[in-house]
Amino acid sequence: MAKAPDVLLVDYHLHDRMDGLDTLDALREHGPRVPGALVTADGSDQVKRDARVRARGYRVLTKPIKPASLRAFLAAQRSAHVAGHTP
């Protein structure tokens, strides 16, 4: 049996009928509640402040992602997992 991922990083703008937010929701619906982040090159405030993203517990990481930002996100997810807090 395959192991579930520890975290999901999904591009926000997919060239399909679903965007990254819909994709994260679908993955959570059909599997374990894995923490996720939306990755985007769109630096507009509209994307960064999308209420649907925050309401679902996701984070927006803007490309190019700074290594320190990615490390901080992953460390926060690890700490939440160790503390028993799942998204």
Phi, psi and omega in degrees: 000138181285145178277140177292148178291158178280330181205151178245129173244114186234135177295136182291315183261097175261146182267063183211189180286342180250146171263180183299326179296314177298322180295314178300317179299316181296319179296320178291326181294326185254014181200192180293154179283090181266136177298148182217161176221147175263132180251131183211150173268354180279105183271012183292153178296331180302315180288314183297329184254016180300114184298330180296325181295309181294320181299331181265001175083018178265167177237152176255126175245122184269132178283148349291134182284126177289136180307321181295323178293318179294317178299317180296317178298312181295321179295320179296321179293319179296316180297318179295321179294315180297322181283352179087014179264114177255152182295000000 
